[in-house]
Amino acid sequence: MNFFQRLITLLTGKASPDSVRYIYYVQAHGCPTIQEASVHLYNDLSVEYEDGKQTYLCRKIVSVDGKTENGMPCFRSVEIELMFNRNRQLVDRDILGGRFATEEEYLAQSN
């Protein structure tokens, strides 16, 4: 694929979702609902230069809404910090107000 074809693919959104998004799952403290969220690897990241190394950082607040085990609505927010290397591969992550969940846990809650 030449440069212009790749550019058109990126601009029209026809690229593979896995190639431009990092998908993760979070669960807020006090709320059993697991929420899917994602980061666009070319739009949401901020570049940082430290000790001659180029890294990318993304901070997001994810709103989790659902119901508690007794049926009461719960609305919580979790703060996410993701660090990527120069190739936009995840190297570190941190969460405040909740925990990271797995895709399996996310899929199991809908069954």
N, C-alpha and C positions, 0 to 999 in steps of 0.2 A: 504494500500500500504506500503510495507516495505521500509527500507532505500535504498536498492540497486535499487529497481524499481523507487523510486523518483529521485535518482541520475541519472539513465539512462534517465528518462524523461527530466530532466533539461539539460543534455548534448546533447540530440538529438533534443531538441527544440519542443518536442511534448506536452509540458505542455500547459495548457490553457493560451492564451495570456493575459487575465485579471489577472492571478495570478502572472505574472512576469513583467508586464509593467504598468506604469502609463501614460495614454494618456492625452494630453492637447492640447489646440488650442490657437493660438496667431494671433494677427493682428498688423502689424507694423504701426507706425504713418506715414501717408501720402500714404498708400497703402491699398486699400480696400480688398485685398485678405486675407482670413483666412487660415492659414497653420496648418496642424496637425503635432504634434511632440510627441515623447514618451521618457520615461526613463526606462531602464531595472533596476528593483529593486534590482538585485543581482550583476550587473556588473558596473553600472554607479554611484553608491552612495559611498561617502566617510564617514567613521565613525568619529564622533567627541565625545569627552568626556568633559562635562562641568558640574561643580557642582555635580559630581557623577552620572550624567545622560548620557545615551548613545543615541545619535541622529545620523541621517544620513543627509548629505547635497549633493546636486547636483547643479552644475552651468553649464549652456549650453548657447551657442550662436546659435540661430535658424535663418537661412537665409530664408527670405520670398521673393518670386518672383511672379510677377503677372502683371496685367495691371491696370493703373489708369482709372478713369471713362471716360477720353477722349481717351483711347486706347494706351497711352504711357506706355512702360514697366517701372516697378518700381522694384528695388532690394534694400531691406533693411535688416538689422539684428536687432534682439532683444536679450537682455541678460536676461536669466531666472535664478532664484535661487529658489530651492525647498528644503524644510526642512521636513524630515520624522521622526517619533518617532522610538523607538526600534523595533516596529512591522512592520516597513516600511509602515506606514499609513501617508498620507500627513497631516502636521500640520500647515504649513505656506508656502507662496509663494510670490515672488516679481518679477517684470518685469521692465526693462528699455528699452525705445525706442518703446513701444507699449502697448498693453493691452491683457489680457486673454479674449478669446471668449468662447462661449458655443458650445457644439456639435450640437445643433439645428441651430445655426448661420452658422456653417461650412457646414452642410448638405443643408441648404437653398441656399447657394451660388452656388451650383452645379445644382440647378433646373432652 
